[in-house]
């Protein structure tokens, strides 16, 4: 029997699989058995948020014009940095959850 497996009725069951008819919780011992953060979807979401927010802020800043329009442009720039930080933070949290649960 391999390390990390258990036997049940003449067959080996990986540690992260539940025994049929058993109420044992799933055990997560490997990265392969866990859902990993989706980098592609996070990049796409960030790009979409930045595009929509940037265009909206640009149109609003141009429409208002003058000093208030400049304030809108600055607020839009600050918000885009916040969007990037938020999405990077979510991605890092996802990776940390995967790596720390294996130890």
Beta strands, then each sheet from edge to edge (+ up, - down):
strand 1: 5-8
strand 2: 11-14
sheet 1: 1+ 2-
end
